[in-house]
């Protein structure tokens, strides 16, 4: 006999507490075996003095943010506690009252402390088994009670989280009734604080300030008029962008430090379909060099929007057909280390109707050519770099994790913070942004039909190396170009994440063979490959992992994608797109087929109408704003790892991120247009907005 002391923590979210009766069963090595559906005798926390044979049914109130303490008198030694079984019972005739259980700590009669982290809602009158907090990899020596708990947990999760096809050739997504966020499981719902913040940003006074613009179907009369809309809710950076957007050096810098920083690559040979000759660019390069020398010296770069070629399904806005191009843009790193455009062709097919525009052309010709490139970049950024490569992939990682990794698996504990709110955000995006009559239909040349076509084309180009930052940089030969802050800051974060992941993996997997022998891990990787990457062998995405090194790289990619990469392509959208000419969502006129015909009036008529501009600004306003319920990279308030060694690794990771943040903030004080998208203190753990 002995006294087991329990601490039961309730989450601090609103309505986290409960008035239902909570029962907890301790299952130890010496507990009677569980046969079929038989449940061992329970101790009802309503009455700590009750005996196992006579459980009481008095009510208990577990209040928000509190830790309740109880003693249980057990008539035999349970041995090592493997798991606990938690359930709720209705008190009198009261309805179901959901409870957010953070953790249960158990102190045995000998003083041994067992921790059971949970951090989930219990919303049904059924038992939930929670394993002891140490990360466990299933082997032949694993106790049958733990194996059974994990099997039941995953079976329930697979009933809860199911796949469905979003579009042909596109990663599959979560199957939720009516695609309504309210039909997600309780653990994936927004907190009240999160939901209210999103609603505030979407429907605050900023929308009313734009109300007059959203109903105006006319073209803009002057560039100054556009400032009336873009200045509403402006930021320091958006204000600067509106001032310098015409500068060639700023146009080029966006390929390095804007919100689509992986579009360009070093160019060693001019593409055959881009007839740029020496005499064309000589005035831009000056007399001290020539195009051939600059190509050999590695100073020429190419932005190719071939993915947009033959996009025949385009939108109709305000009764007018919208237009899209697939430009080629050649850039030069000049002696001042600025990246500047030196040639633009607005088609993948050269010819008389597709002139090569140059900085020496008329001011309006050159400006309109750059605007068309920015329009193309907008489409590729939003659909490919942003939605596909962060949002949709993060959703795949999330669903596969719930379906294949139990909460006691160390990889689950490591990555679960990086999926917070992702399913909810993506459901909102599919409904209100890219769904019928959503934002894309109202403002973007690629409407809800076209986006599925573009996503499929983009998916065919996704490779494992493109998702891994060091490989991505190397494959584009971008290792040495100066002032590439996305690369510099990103590599610091990648290295910090990689070091953290390496410590975790080496702690639990002591031999390479353990990775390949882990059935749960292998099922997880295989499901991601099947449902997310559609078994595309040419992508190079692994369908299985056989070594610690391969697992470390895979997990680093996953965490970086869900946190840093999403921050890089998301957080600056209002800064760069609220000044519409720098990122027009659509174009009202076809691209010019000749030079010396473009006037400022023609540019204004080609740009999105007033209401289209307003919808574009309203769309990027809330997704560029911080929510009040935010968890920054490395901030893990839910203590899922209970081992002291792992807590040390987490602290080291946090310290490294703090150093990176301090460096970035100090550097940014010297910059006219700061680059803070990869500041760890400003990025979330997950795709949560």
Order of alpha helices (4+ residues) and beta strands (2+ residues): beta-beta-beta-beta-beta-beta-beta-beta-alpha-beta-beta-alpha-alpha-alpha-alpha-alpha-alpha-beta-alpha-alpha-beta-beta-beta-beta-beta-beta-alpha-alpha-alpha-alpha-alpha-alpha-alpha-alpha-alpha-alpha-alpha-alpha-alpha-alpha-alpha-alpha-alpha
